[in-house]
Amino acid sequence: MKFAEINLLGVYVAPVAVIIAAAWPLLVMFRRSMDRFGLLRHVWHPALFELAVYVILIYCITILTARWSI
């Protein structure tokens, strides 16, 4: 597993920051689809559920990035 800093216009950015930024639009799409179908009203604590989904998305992107970077 190799994670190297990413050079954005001379500023080195940690790879985790890029992964977090990539997971955010996925979470927004997931949240909108859950709202559209009314599934969030069946969850006990929607904010906690969304946080858990966000962490799972970050984990999945990290694992996929680690496997593709070999």
CHARMM-style PDB file with segment names, atoms N, HN, CA, C and O in Angstrom:
ATOM      1  N   MET     1       0.857  -1.172   0.000  1.00  0.00      PROA
ATOM      2  CA  MET     1       0.000   0.000   0.000  1.00  0.00      PROA
ATOM      3  C   MET     1       0.898   1.229   0.000  1.00  0.00      PROA
ATOM      4  O   MET     1       1.735   1.402   0.886  1.00  0.00      PROA
ATOM      5  N   LYS     2       0.715   2.078  -1.003  1.00  0.00      PROA
ATOM      6  HN  LYS     2       0.035   1.938  -1.723  1.00  0.00      PROA
ATOM      7  CA  LYS     2       1.540   3.273  -1.131  1.00  0.00      PROA
ATOM      8  C   LYS     2       0.647   4.500  -1.253  1.00  0.00      PROA
ATOM      9  O   LYS     2      -0.079   4.654  -2.235  1.00  0.00      PROA
ATOM     10  N   PHE     3       0.704   5.352  -0.273  1.00  0.00      PROA
ATOM     11  HN  PHE     3       1.294   5.227   0.524  1.00  0.00      PROA
ATOM     12  CA  PHE     3      -0.004   6.619  -0.324  1.00  0.00      PROA
ATOM     13  C   PHE     3       1.036   7.726  -0.283  1.00  0.00      PROA
ATOM     14  O   PHE     3       1.753   7.879   0.706  1.00  0.00      PROA
ATOM     15  N   ALA     4       1.114   8.485  -1.345  1.00  0.00      PROA
ATOM     16  HN  ALA     4       0.532   8.361  -2.148  1.00  0.00      PROA
ATOM     17  CA  ALA     4       2.076   9.579  -1.411  1.00  0.00      PROA
ATOM     18  C   ALA     4       1.319  10.902  -1.443  1.00  0.00      PROA
ATOM     19  O   ALA     4       0.156  10.962  -1.843  1.00  0.00      PROA
ATOM     20  N   GLU     5       1.995  11.943  -1.020  1.00  0.00      PROA
ATOM     21  HN  GLU     5       2.940  11.894  -0.696  1.00  0.00      PROA
ATOM     22  CA  GLU     5       1.382  13.261  -1.051  1.00  0.00      PROA
ATOM     23  C   GLU     5       1.079  13.655  -2.497  1.00  0.00      PROA
ATOM     24  O   GLU     5       1.797  13.277  -3.422  1.00  0.00      PROA
ATOM     25  N   ILE     6       0.011  14.415  -2.667  1.00  0.00      PROA
ATOM     26  HN  ILE     6      -0.572  14.722  -1.915  1.00  0.00      PROA
ATOM     27  CA  ILE     6      -0.414  14.857  -3.987  1.00  0.00      PROA
ATOM     28  C   ILE     6      -0.067  16.333  -4.117  1.00  0.00      PROA
ATOM     29  O   ILE     6      -0.384  17.134  -3.238  1.00  0.00      PROA
ATOM     30  N   ASN     7       0.579  16.683  -5.208  1.00  0.00      PROA
ATOM     31  HN  ASN     7       0.837  16.032  -5.922  1.00  0.00      PROA
ATOM     32  CA  ASN     7       1.021  18.057  -5.436  1.00  0.00      PROA
ATOM     33  C   ASN     7      -0.077  18.807  -6.187  1.00  0.00      PROA
ATOM     34  O   ASN     7      -0.335  18.533  -7.359  1.00  0.00      PROA
ATOM     35  N   LEU     8      -0.715  19.750  -5.507  1.00  0.00      PROA
ATOM     36  HN  LEU     8      -0.505  19.972  -4.555  1.00  0.00      PROA
ATOM     37  CA  LEU     8      -1.734  20.600  -6.127  1.00  0.00      PROA
ATOM     38  C   LEU     8      -1.214  22.026  -6.174  1.00  0.00      PROA
ATOM     39  O   LEU     8      -1.270  22.751  -5.181  1.00  0.00      PROA
ATOM     40  N   LEU     9      -0.709  22.424  -7.332  1.00  0.00      PROA
ATOM     41  HN  LEU     9      -0.663  21.835  -8.139  1.00  0.00      PROA
ATOM     42  CA  LEU     9      -0.188  23.775  -7.552  1.00  0.00      PROA
ATOM     43  C   LEU     9       0.888  24.146  -6.530  1.00  0.00      PROA
ATOM     44  O   LEU     9       0.914  25.265  -6.020  1.00  0.00      PROA
ATOM     45  N   GLY    10       1.761  23.204  -6.245  1.00  0.00      PROA
ATOM     46  HN  GLY    10       1.739  22.295  -6.660  1.00  0.00      PROA
ATOM     47  CA  GLY    10       2.858  23.467  -5.330  1.00  0.00      PROA
ATOM     48  C   GLY    10       2.550  23.219  -3.871  1.00  0.00      PROA
ATOM     49  O   GLY    10       3.431  23.364  -3.024  1.00  0.00      PROA
ATOM     50  N   VAL    11       1.333  22.851  -3.558  1.00  0.00      PROA
ATOM     51  HN  VAL    11       0.617  22.732  -4.246  1.00  0.00      PROA
ATOM     52  CA  VAL    11       0.953  22.557  -2.175  1.00  0.00      PROA
ATOM     53  C   VAL    11       0.754  21.050  -2.057  1.00  0.00      PROA
ATOM     54  O   VAL    11      -0.039  20.458  -2.788  1.00  0.00      PROA
ATOM     55  N   TYR    12       1.477  20.446  -1.137  1.00  0.00      PROA
ATOM     56  HN  TYR    12       2.122  20.928  -0.543  1.00  0.00      PROA
ATOM     57  CA  TYR    12       1.341  19.015  -0.929  1.00  0.00      PROA
ATOM     58  C   TYR    12       0.135  18.733  -0.038  1.00  0.00      PROA
ATOM     59  O   TYR    12      -0.001  19.289   1.051  1.00  0.00      PROA
ATOM     60  N   VAL    13      -0.723  17.864  -0.527  1.00  0.00      PROA
ATOM     61  HN  VAL    13      -0.612  17.412  -1.412  1.00  0.00      PROA
ATOM     62  CA  VAL    13      -1.963  17.521   0.173  1.00  0.00      PROA
ATOM     63  C   VAL    13      -1.898  16.049   0.552  1.00  0.00      PROA
ATOM     64  O   VAL    13      -1.477  15.209  -0.244  1.00  0.00      PROA
ATOM     65  N   ALA    14      -2.313  15.749   1.758  1.00  0.00      PROA
ATOM     66  HN  ALA    14      -2.656  16.431   2.404  1.00  0.00      PROA
ATOM     67  CA  ALA    14      -2.340  14.362   2.217  1.00  0.00      PROA
ATOM     68  C   ALA    14      -3.368  13.574   1.418  1.00  0.00      PROA
ATOM     69  O   ALA    14      -4.424  14.111   1.082  1.00  0.00      PROA
ATOM     70  N   PRO    15      -3.085  12.320   1.109  1.00  0.00      PROA
ATOM     71  CA  PRO    15      -4.029  11.527   0.330  1.00  0.00      PROA
ATOM     72  C   PRO    15      -5.367  11.316   1.040  1.00  0.00      PROA
ATOM     73  O   PRO    15      -6.396  11.128   0.390  1.00  0.00      PROA
ATOM     74  N   VAL    16      -5.350  11.348   2.350  1.00  0.00      PROA
ATOM     75  HN  VAL    16      -4.514  11.500   2.878  1.00  0.00      PROA
ATOM     76  CA  VAL    16      -6.607  11.181   3.089  1.00  0.00      PROA
ATOM     77  C   VAL    16      -7.557  12.346   2.812  1.00  0.00      PROA
ATOM     78  O   VAL    16      -8.771  12.153   2.754  1.00  0.00      PROA
ATOM     79  N   ALA    17      -7.019  13.540   2.643  1.00  0.00      PROA
ATOM     80  HN  ALA    17      -6.032  13.697   2.690  1.00  0.00      PROA
ATOM     81  CA  ALA    17      -7.858  14.700   2.341  1.00  0.00      PROA
ATOM     82  C   ALA    17      -8.558  14.533   0.994  1.00  0.00      PROA
ATOM     83  O   ALA    17      -9.722  14.907   0.842  1.00  0.00      PROA
ATOM     84  N   VAL    18      -7.858  13.980   0.037  1.00  0.00      PROA
ATOM     85  HN  VAL    18      -6.913  13.677   0.160  1.00  0.00      PROA
ATOM     86  CA  VAL    18      -8.457  13.741  -1.284  1.00  0.00      PROA
ATOM     87  C   VAL    18      -9.524  12.654  -1.188  1.00  0.00      PROA
ATOM     88  O   VAL    18     -10.573  12.755  -1.824  1.00  0.00      PROA
ATOM     89  N   ILE    19      -9.264  11.630  -0.408  1.00  0.00      PROA
ATOM     90  HN  ILE    19      -8.412  11.548   0.109  1.00  0.00      PROA
ATOM     91  CA  ILE    19     -10.240  10.545  -0.232  1.00  0.00      PROA
ATOM     92  C   ILE    19     -11.488  11.066   0.464  1.00  0.00      PROA
ATOM     93  O   ILE    19     -12.602  10.709   0.081  1.00  0.00      PROA
ATOM     94  N   ILE    20     -11.320  11.904   1.479  1.00  0.00      PROA
ATOM     95  HN  ILE    20     -10.415  12.194   1.791  1.00  0.00      PROA
ATOM     96  CA  ILE    20     -12.461  12.491   2.185  1.00  0.00      PROA
ATOM     97  C   ILE    20     -13.280  13.357   1.245  1.00  0.00      PROA
ATOM     98  O   ILE    20     -14.510  13.326   1.275  1.00  0.00      PROA
ATOM     99  N   ALA    21     -12.591  14.138   0.403  1.00  0.00      PROA
ATOM    100  HN  ALA    21     -11.591  14.164   0.379  1.00  0.00      PROA
ATOM    101  CA  ALA    21     -13.297  14.986  -0.562  1.00  0.00      PROA
ATOM    102  C   ALA    21     -14.016  14.153  -1.617  1.00  0.00      PROA
ATOM    103  O   ALA    21     -15.072  14.561  -2.101  1.00  0.00      PROA
ATOM    104  N   ALA    22     -13.471  13.004  -1.981  1.00  0.00      PROA
ATOM    105  HN  ALA    22     -12.613  12.673  -1.588  1.00  0.00      PROA
ATOM    106  CA  ALA    22     -14.123  12.139  -2.963  1.00  0.00      PROA
ATOM    107  C   ALA    22     -15.332  11.424  -2.374  1.00  0.00      PROA
ATOM    108  O   ALA    22     -16.283  11.123  -3.096  1.00  0.00      PROA
ATOM    109  N   ALA    23     -15.308  11.148  -1.073  1.00  0.00      PROA
ATOM    110  HN  ALA    23     -14.535  11.393  -0.487  1.00  0.00      PROA
ATOM    111  CA  ALA    23     -16.422  10.448  -0.440  1.00  0.00      PROA
ATOM    112  C   ALA    23     -17.619  11.362  -0.208  1.00  0.00      PROA
ATOM    113  O   ALA    23     -18.753  10.890  -0.121  1.00  0.00      PROA
ATOM    114  N   TRP    24     -17.375  12.660  -0.108  1.00  0.00      PROA
ATOM    115  HN  TRP    24     -16.454  13.043  -0.179  1.00  0.00      PROA
ATOM    116  CA  TRP    24     -18.466  13.593   0.196  1.00  0.00      PROA
ATOM    117  C   TRP    24     -19.571  13.609  -0.868  1.00  0.00      PROA
ATOM    118  O   TRP    24     -20.742  13.514  -0.500  1.00  0.00      PROA
ATOM    119  N   PRO    25     -19.259  13.726  -2.178  1.00  0.00      PROA
ATOM    120  CA  PRO    25     -20.349  13.697  -3.170  1.00  0.00      PROA
ATOM    121  C   PRO    25     -21.115  12.371  -3.175  1.00  0.00      PROA
ATOM    122  O   PRO    25     -22.319  12.343  -3.429  1.00  0.00      PROA
ATOM    123  N   LEU    26     -20.409  11.282  -2.894  1.00  0.00      PROA
ATOM    124  HN  LEU    26     -19.431  11.305  -2.687  1.00  0.00      PROA
ATOM    125  CA  LEU    26     -21.098   9.996  -2.800  1.00  0.00      PROA
ATOM    126  C   LEU    26     -22.090   9.989  -1.643  1.00  0.00      PROA
ATOM    127  O   LEU    26     -23.192   9.454  -1.766  1.00  0.00      PROA
ATOM    128  N   LEU    27     -21.699  10.583  -0.524  1.00  0.00      PROA
ATOM    129  HN  LEU    27     -20.804  11.018  -0.424  1.00  0.00      PROA
ATOM    130  CA  LEU    27     -22.605  10.674   0.617  1.00  0.00      PROA
ATOM    131  C   LEU    27     -23.804  11.561   0.297  1.00  0.00      PROA
ATOM    132  O   LEU    27     -24.929  11.249   0.688  1.00  0.00      PROA
ATOM    133  N   VAL    28     -23.574  12.650  -0.403  1.00  0.00      PROA
ATOM    134  HN  VAL    28     -22.660  12.903  -0.721  1.00  0.00      PROA
ATOM    135  CA  VAL    28     -24.672  13.550  -0.762  1.00  0.00      PROA
ATOM    136  C   VAL    28     -25.665  12.832  -1.665  1.00  0.00      PROA
ATOM    137  O   VAL    28     -26.875  12.960  -1.478  1.00  0.00      PROA
ATOM    138  N   MET    29     -25.166  12.075  -2.644  1.00  0.00      PROA
ATOM    139  HN  MET    29     -24.184  11.971  -2.796  1.00  0.00      PROA
ATOM    140  CA  MET    29     -26.067  11.314  -3.522  1.00  0.00      PROA
ATOM    141  C   MET    29     -26.836  10.261  -2.730  1.00  0.00      PROA
ATOM    142  O   MET    29     -28.028  10.059  -2.962  1.00  0.00      PROA
ATOM    143  N   PHE    30     -26.162   9.591  -1.800  1.00  0.00      PROA
ATOM    144  HN  PHE    30     -25.193   9.755  -1.613  1.00  0.00      PROA
ATOM    145  CA  PHE    30     -26.820   8.587  -0.972  1.00  0.00      PROA
ATOM    146  C   PHE    30     -27.902   9.221  -0.104  1.00  0.00      PROA
ATOM    147  O   PHE    30     -29.002   8.684   0.026  1.00  0.00      PROA
ATOM    148  N   ARG    31     -27.577  10.372   0.491  1.00  0.00      PROA
ATOM    149  HN  ARG    31     -26.683  10.808   0.386  1.00  0.00      PROA
ATOM    150  CA  ARG    31     -28.534  11.055   1.361  1.00  0.00      PROA
ATOM    151  C   ARG    31     -29.770  11.504   0.586  1.00  0.00      PROA
ATOM    152  O   ARG    31     -30.893  11.367   1.073  1.00  0.00      PROA
ATOM    153  N   ARG    32     -29.569  12.042  -0.620  1.00  0.00      PROA
ATOM    154  HN  ARG    32     -28.657  12.154  -1.015  1.00  0.00      PROA
ATOM    155  CA  ARG    32     -30.705  12.485  -1.436  1.00  0.00      PROA
ATOM    156  C   ARG    32     -31.587  11.324  -1.848  1.00  0.00      PROA
ATOM    157  O   ARG    32     -32.812  11.446  -1.863  1.00  0.00      PROA
ATOM    158  N   SER    33     -30.973  10.200  -2.183  1.00  0.00      PROA
ATOM    159  HN  SER    33     -29.977  10.101  -2.171  1.00  0.00      PROA
ATOM    160  CA  SER    33     -31.793   9.038  -2.549  1.00  0.00      PROA
ATOM    161  C   SER    33     -32.552   8.500  -1.336  1.00  0.00      PROA
ATOM    162  O   SER    33     -33.695   8.062  -1.470  1.00  0.00      PROA
ATOM    163  N   MET    34     -31.937   8.529  -0.164  1.00  0.00      PROA
ATOM    164  HN  MET    34     -31.009   8.886  -0.055  1.00  0.00      PROA
ATOM    165  CA  MET    34     -32.636   8.083   1.048  1.00  0.00      PROA
ATOM    166  C   MET    34     -33.799   9.025   1.381  1.00  0.00      PROA
ATOM    167  O   MET    34     -34.865   8.575   1.802  1.00  0.00      PROA
ATOM    168  N   ASP    35     -33.589  10.333   1.190  1.00  0.00      PROA
ATOM    169  HN  ASP    35     -32.723  10.699   0.848  1.00  0.00      PROA
ATOM    170  CA  ASP    35     -34.665  11.291   1.440  1.00  0.00      PROA
ATOM    171  C   ASP    35     -35.795  11.142   0.426  1.00  0.00      PROA
ATOM    172  O   ASP    35     -36.972  11.238   0.775  1.00  0.00      PROA
ATOM    173  N   ARG    36     -35.430  10.911  -0.812  1.00  0.00      PROA
ATOM    174  HN  ARG    36     -34.474  10.833  -1.095  1.00  0.00      PROA
ATOM    175  CA  ARG    36     -36.444  10.801  -1.868  1.00  0.00      PROA
ATOM    176  C   ARG    36     -37.393   9.636  -1.612  1.00  0.00      PROA
ATOM    177  O   ARG    36     -38.602   9.757  -1.813  1.00  0.00      PROA
ATOM    178  N   PHE    37     -36.843   8.506  -1.167  1.00  0.00      PROA
ATOM    179  HN  PHE    37     -35.861   8.407  -1.004  1.00  0.00      PROA
ATOM    180  CA  PHE    37     -37.662   7.327  -0.922  1.00  0.00      PROA
ATOM    181  C   PHE    37     -38.177   7.251   0.514  1.00  0.00      PROA
ATOM    182  O   PHE    37     -38.900   6.315   0.855  1.00  0.00      PROA
ATOM    183  N   GLY    38     -37.821   8.209   1.353  1.00  0.00      PROA
ATOM    184  HN  GLY    38     -37.233   8.969   1.076  1.00  0.00      PROA
ATOM    185  CA  GLY    38     -38.321   8.259   2.720  1.00  0.00      PROA
ATOM    186  C   GLY    38     -37.749   7.191   3.631  1.00  0.00      PROA
ATOM    187  O   GLY    38     -38.407   6.766   4.580  1.00  0.00      PROA
ATOM    188  N   LEU    39     -36.548   6.758   3.358  1.00  0.00      PROA
ATOM    189  HN  LEU    39     -36.013   7.103   2.587  1.00  0.00      PROA
ATOM    190  CA  LEU    39     -35.961   5.682   4.159  1.00  0.00      PROA
ATOM    191  C   LEU    39     -35.291   6.171   5.428  1.00  0.00      PROA
ATOM    192  O   LEU    39     -35.085   5.389   6.356  1.00  0.00      PROA
ATOM    193  N   LEU    40     -34.946   7.453   5.487  1.00  0.00      PROA
ATOM    194  HN  LEU    40     -35.113   8.088   4.733  1.00  0.00      PROA
ATOM    195  CA  LEU    40     -34.291   7.964   6.693  1.00  0.00      PROA
ATOM    196  C   LEU    40     -35.243   8.049   7.885  1.00  0.00      PROA
ATOM    197  O   LEU    40     -34.793   8.106   9.030  1.00  0.00      PROA
ATOM    198  N   ARG    41     -36.530   8.057   7.636  1.00  0.00      PROA
ATOM    199  HN  ARG    41     -36.896   8.011   6.707  1.00  0.00      PROA
ATOM    200  CA  ARG    41     -37.463   8.111   8.773  1.00  0.00      PROA
ATOM    201  C   ARG    41     -37.553   6.784   9.510  1.00  0.00      PROA
ATOM    202  O   ARG    41     -38.107   6.722  10.607  1.00  0.00      PROA
ATOM    203  N   HSD    42     -37.013   5.719   8.917  1.00  0.00      PROA
ATOM    204  HN  HSD    42     -36.563   5.770   8.025  1.00  0.00      PROA
ATOM    205  CA  HSD    42     -36.993   4.412   9.567  1.00  0.00      PROA
ATOM    206  C   HSD    42     -35.729   4.189  10.385  1.00  0.00      PROA
ATOM    207  O   HSD    42     -35.576   3.148  11.023  1.00  0.00      PROA
ATOM    208  N   VAL    43     -34.820   5.165  10.368  1.00  0.00      PROA
ATOM    209  HN  VAL    43     -34.944   6.011   9.849  1.00  0.00      PROA
ATOM    210  CA  VAL    43     -33.557   5.061  11.098  1.00  0.00      PROA
ATOM    211  C   VAL    43     -33.717   5.760  12.438  1.00  0.00      PROA
ATOM    212  O   VAL    43     -34.331   6.823  12.524  1.00  0.00      PROA
ATOM    213  N   TRP    44     -33.160   5.157  13.482  1.00  0.00      PROA
ATOM    214  HN  TRP    44     -32.661   4.293  13.412  1.00  0.00      PROA
ATOM    215  CA  TRP    44     -33.321   5.713  14.823  1.00  0.00      PROA
ATOM    216  C   TRP    44     -32.667   7.081  14.944  1.00  0.00      PROA
ATOM    217  O   TRP    44     -33.279   8.014  15.464  1.00  0.00      PROA
ATOM    218  N   HSD    45     -31.445   7.212  14.478  1.00  0.00      PROA
ATOM    219  HN  HSD    45     -30.947   6.454  14.056  1.00  0.00      PROA
ATOM    220  CA  HSD    45     -30.705   8.471  14.590  1.00  0.00      PROA
ATOM    221  C   HSD    45     -30.091   8.775  13.222  1.00  0.00      PROA
ATOM    222  O   HSD    45     -29.000   8.292  12.923  1.00  0.00      PROA
ATOM    223  N   PRO    46     -30.772   9.568  12.385  1.00  0.00      PROA
ATOM    224  CA  PRO    46     -30.307   9.788  11.011  1.00  0.00      PROA
ATOM    225  C   PRO    46     -28.895  10.373  10.910  1.00  0.00      PROA
ATOM    226  O   PRO    46     -28.134   9.974  10.028  1.00  0.00      PROA
ATOM    227  N   ALA    47     -28.533  11.295  11.779  1.00  0.00      PROA
ATOM    228  HN  ALA    47     -29.151  11.618  12.496  1.00  0.00      PROA
ATOM    229  CA  ALA    47     -27.196  11.888  11.700  1.00  0.00      PROA
ATOM    230  C   ALA    47     -26.114  10.854  11.994  1.00  0.00      PROA
ATOM    231  O   ALA    47     -25.073  10.839  11.337  1.00  0.00      PROA
ATOM    232  N   LEU    48     -26.353  10.000  12.965  1.00  0.00      PROA
ATOM    233  HN  LEU    48     -27.199  10.012  13.499  1.00  0.00      PROA
ATOM    234  CA  LEU    48     -25.400   8.946  13.292  1.00  0.00      PROA
ATOM    235  C   LEU    48     -25.297   7.932  12.164  1.00  0.00      PROA
ATOM    236  O   LEU    48     -24.215   7.426  11.868  1.00  0.00      PROA
ATOM    237  N   PHE    49     -26.431   7.641  11.537  1.00  0.00      PROA
ATOM    238  HN  PHE    49     -27.310   8.052  11.777  1.00  0.00      PROA
ATOM    239  CA  PHE    49     -26.452   6.723  10.402  1.00  0.00      PROA
ATOM    240  C   PHE    49     -25.659   7.300   9.233  1.00  0.00      PROA
ATOM    241  O   PHE    49     -24.892   6.581   8.594  1.00  0.00      PROA
ATOM    242  N   GLU    50     -25.835   8.580   8.950  1.00  0.00      PROA
ATOM    243  HN  GLU    50     -26.458   9.164   9.469  1.00  0.00      PROA
ATOM    244  CA  GLU    50     -25.097   9.215   7.857  1.00  0.00      PROA
ATOM    245  C   GLU    50     -23.600   9.253   8.147  1.00  0.00      PROA
ATOM    246  O   GLU    50     -22.792   9.068   7.237  1.00  0.00      PROA
ATOM    247  N   LEU    51     -23.223   9.490   9.400  1.00  0.00      PROA
ATOM    248  HN  LEU    51     -23.880   9.640  10.139  1.00  0.00      PROA
ATOM    249  CA  LEU    51     -21.811   9.463   9.769  1.00  0.00      PROA
ATOM    250  C   LEU    51     -21.226   8.069   9.543  1.00  0.00      PROA
ATOM    251  O   LEU    51     -20.115   7.934   9.032  1.00  0.00      PROA
ATOM    252  N   ALA    52     -21.971   7.043   9.921  1.00  0.00      PROA
ATOM    253  HN  ALA    52     -22.874   7.153  10.337  1.00  0.00      PROA
ATOM    254  CA  ALA    52     -21.500   5.672   9.728  1.00  0.00      PROA
ATOM    255  C   ALA    52     -21.346   5.350   8.241  1.00  0.00      PROA
ATOM    256  O   ALA    52     -20.380   4.698   7.847  1.00  0.00      PROA
ATOM    257  N   VAL    53     -22.280   5.799   7.426  1.00  0.00      PROA
ATOM    258  HN  VAL    53     -23.064   6.329   7.746  1.00  0.00      PROA
ATOM    259  CA  VAL    53     -22.182   5.573   5.982  1.00  0.00      PROA
ATOM    260  C   VAL    53     -20.983   6.317   5.416  1.00  0.00      PROA
ATOM    261  O   VAL    53     -20.286   5.795   4.546  1.00  0.00      PROA
ATOM    262  N   TYR    54     -20.737   7.520   5.897  1.00  0.00      PROA
ATOM    263  HN  TYR    54     -21.304   7.944   6.603  1.00  0.00      PROA
ATOM    264  CA  TYR    54     -19.590   8.314   5.440  1.00  0.00      PROA
ATOM    265  C   TYR    54     -18.273   7.621   5.775  1.00  0.00      PROA
ATOM    266  O   TYR    54     -17.366   7.579   4.944  1.00  0.00      PROA
ATOM    267  N   VAL    55     -18.164   7.086   6.968  1.00  0.00      PROA
ATOM    268  HN  VAL    55     -18.901   7.119   7.643  1.00  0.00      PROA
ATOM    269  CA  VAL    55     -16.949   6.368   7.371  1.00  0.00      PROA
ATOM    270  C   VAL    55     -16.776   5.112   6.522  1.00  0.00      PROA
ATOM    271  O   VAL    55     -15.656   4.774   6.137  1.00  0.00      PROA
ATOM    272  N   ILE    56     -17.868   4.424   6.229  1.00  0.00      PROA
ATOM    273  HN  ILE    56     -18.777   4.698   6.542  1.00  0.00      PROA
ATOM    274  CA  ILE    56     -17.798   3.226   5.382  1.00  0.00      PROA
ATOM    275  C   ILE    56     -17.350   3.599   3.971  1.00  0.00      PROA
ATOM    276  O   ILE    56     -16.554   2.880   3.367  1.00  0.00      PROA
ATOM    277  N   LEU    57     -17.847   4.706   3.445  1.00  0.00      PROA
ATOM    278  HN  LEU    57     -18.494   5.290   3.936  1.00  0.00      PROA
ATOM    279  CA  LEU    57     -17.429   5.155   2.116  1.00  0.00      PROA
ATOM    280  C   LEU    57     -15.945   5.498   2.084  1.00  0.00      PROA
ATOM    281  O   LEU    57     -15.242   5.142   1.138  1.00  0.00      PROA
ATOM    282  N   ILE    58     -15.468   6.188   3.115  1.00  0.00      PROA
ATOM    283  HN  ILE    58     -16.038   6.478   3.883  1.00  0.00      PROA
ATOM    284  CA  ILE    58     -14.045   6.518   3.193  1.00  0.00      PROA
ATOM    285  C   ILE    58     -13.210   5.245   3.259  1.00  0.00      PROA
ATOM    286  O   ILE    58     -12.169   5.151   2.609  1.00  0.00      PROA
ATOM    287  N   TYR    59     -13.652   4.279   4.028  1.00  0.00      PROA
ATOM    288  HN  TYR    59     -14.498   4.355   4.556  1.00  0.00      PROA
ATOM    289  CA  TYR    59     -12.945   3.010   4.140  1.00  0.00      PROA
ATOM    290  C   TYR    59     -12.885   2.296   2.787  1.00  0.00      PROA
ATOM    291  O   TYR    59     -11.829   1.803   2.391  1.00  0.00      PROA
ATOM    292  N   CYS    60     -14.004   2.241   2.086  1.00  0.00      PROA
ATOM    293  HN  CYS    60     -14.862   2.641   2.407  1.00  0.00      PROA
ATOM    294  CA  CYS    60     -14.047   1.552   0.799  1.00  0.00      PROA
ATOM    295  C   CYS    60     -13.150   2.231  -0.229  1.00  0.00      PROA
ATOM    296  O   CYS    60     -12.442   1.555  -0.975  1.00  0.00      PROA
ATOM    297  N   ILE    61     -13.172   3.547  -0.274  1.00  0.00      PROA
ATOM    298  HN  ILE    61     -13.746   4.097   0.332  1.00  0.00      PROA
ATOM    299  CA  ILE    61     -12.307   4.267  -1.215  1.00  0.00      PROA
ATOM    300  C   ILE    61     -10.843   4.047  -0.861  1.00  0.00      PROA
ATOM    301  O   ILE    61     -10.009   3.906  -1.755  1.00  0.00      PROA
ATOM    302  N   THR    62     -10.519   4.016   0.417  1.00  0.00      PROA
ATOM    303  HN  THR    62     -11.196   4.130   1.144  1.00  0.00      PROA
ATOM    304  CA  THR    62      -9.136   3.779   0.840  1.00  0.00      PROA
ATOM    305  C   THR    62      -8.671   2.387   0.440  1.00  0.00      PROA
ATOM    306  O   THR    62      -7.553   2.224  -0.047  1.00  0.00      PROA
ATOM    307  N   ILE    63      -9.507   1.395   0.637  1.00  0.00      PROA
ATOM    308  HN  ILE    63     -10.415   1.528   1.033  1.00  0.00      PROA
ATOM    309  CA  ILE    63      -9.144   0.024   0.278  1.00  0.00      PROA
ATOM    310  C   ILE    63      -8.976  -0.103  -1.238  1.00  0.00      PROA
ATOM    311  O   ILE    63      -8.026  -0.730  -1.706  1.00  0.00      PROA
ATOM    312  N   LEU    64      -9.891   0.488  -2.002  1.00  0.00      PROA
ATOM    313  HN  LEU    64     -10.664   0.997  -1.622  1.00  0.00      PROA
ATOM    314  CA  LEU    64      -9.771   0.426  -3.462  1.00  0.00      PROA
ATOM    315  C   LEU    64      -8.521   1.151  -3.951  1.00  0.00      PROA
ATOM    316  O   LEU    64      -7.844   0.680  -4.865  1.00  0.00      PROA
ATOM    317  N   THR    65      -8.220   2.277  -3.350  1.00  0.00      PROA
ATOM    318  HN  THR    65      -8.770   2.659  -2.607  1.00  0.00      PROA
ATOM    319  CA  THR    65      -7.012   3.023  -3.725  1.00  0.00      PROA
ATOM    320  C   THR    65      -5.757   2.220  -3.374  1.00  0.00      PROA
ATOM    321  O   THR    65      -4.799   2.200  -4.147  1.00  0.00      PROA
ATOM    322  N   ALA    66      -5.758   1.574  -2.243  1.00  0.00      PROA
ATOM    323  HN  ALA    66      -6.537   1.590  -1.616  1.00  0.00      PROA
ATOM    324  CA  ALA    66      -4.595   0.800  -1.827  1.00  0.00      PROA
ATOM    325  C   ALA    66      -4.379  -0.397  -2.757  1.00  0.00      PROA
ATOM    326  O   ALA    66      -3.239  -0.739  -3.070  1.00  0.00      PROA
ATOM    327  N   ARG    67      -5.443  -1.019  -3.188  1.00  0.00      PROA
ATOM    328  HN  ARG    67      -6.370  -0.742  -2.934  1.00  0.00      PROA
ATOM    329  CA  ARG    67      -5.287  -2.177  -4.072  1.00  0.00      PROA
ATOM    330  C   ARG    67      -4.864  -1.779  -5.470  1.00  0.00      PROA
ATOM    331  O   ARG    67      -4.126  -2.520  -6.120  1.00  0.00      PROA
ATOM    332  N   TRP    68      -5.307  -0.632  -5.950  1.00  0.00      PROA
ATOM    333  HN  TRP    68      -5.905  -0.030  -5.423  1.00  0.00      PROA
ATOM    334  CA  TRP    68      -4.962  -0.191  -7.310  1.00  0.00      PROA
ATOM    335  C   TRP    68      -3.574   0.431  -7.373  1.00  0.00      PROA
ATOM    336  O   TRP    68      -2.999   0.527  -8.457  1.00  0.00      PROA
ATOM    337  N   SER    69      -3.024   0.855  -6.246  1.00  0.00      PROA
ATOM    338  HN  SER    69      -3.492   0.777  -5.365  1.00  0.00      PROA
ATOM    339  CA  SER    69      -1.729   1.535  -6.281  1.00  0.00      PROA
ATOM    340  C   SER    69      -0.549   0.557  -6.234  1.00  0.00      PROA
ATOM    341  O   SER    69       0.603   0.985  -6.298  1.00  0.00      PROA
ATOM    342  N   ILE    70      -0.810  -0.706  -6.128  1.00  0.00      PROA
ATOM    343  HN  ILE    70      -1.746  -1.054  -6.076  1.00  0.00      PROA
ATOM    344  CA  ILE    70       0.286  -1.704  -6.067  1.00  0.00      PROA
ATOM    345  C   ILE    70       0.908  -1.884  -7.426  1.00  0.00      PROA
ATOM    346  OT1 ILE    70       1.839  -2.674  -7.579  1.00  0.00      PROA
TER     347      ILE     70
END
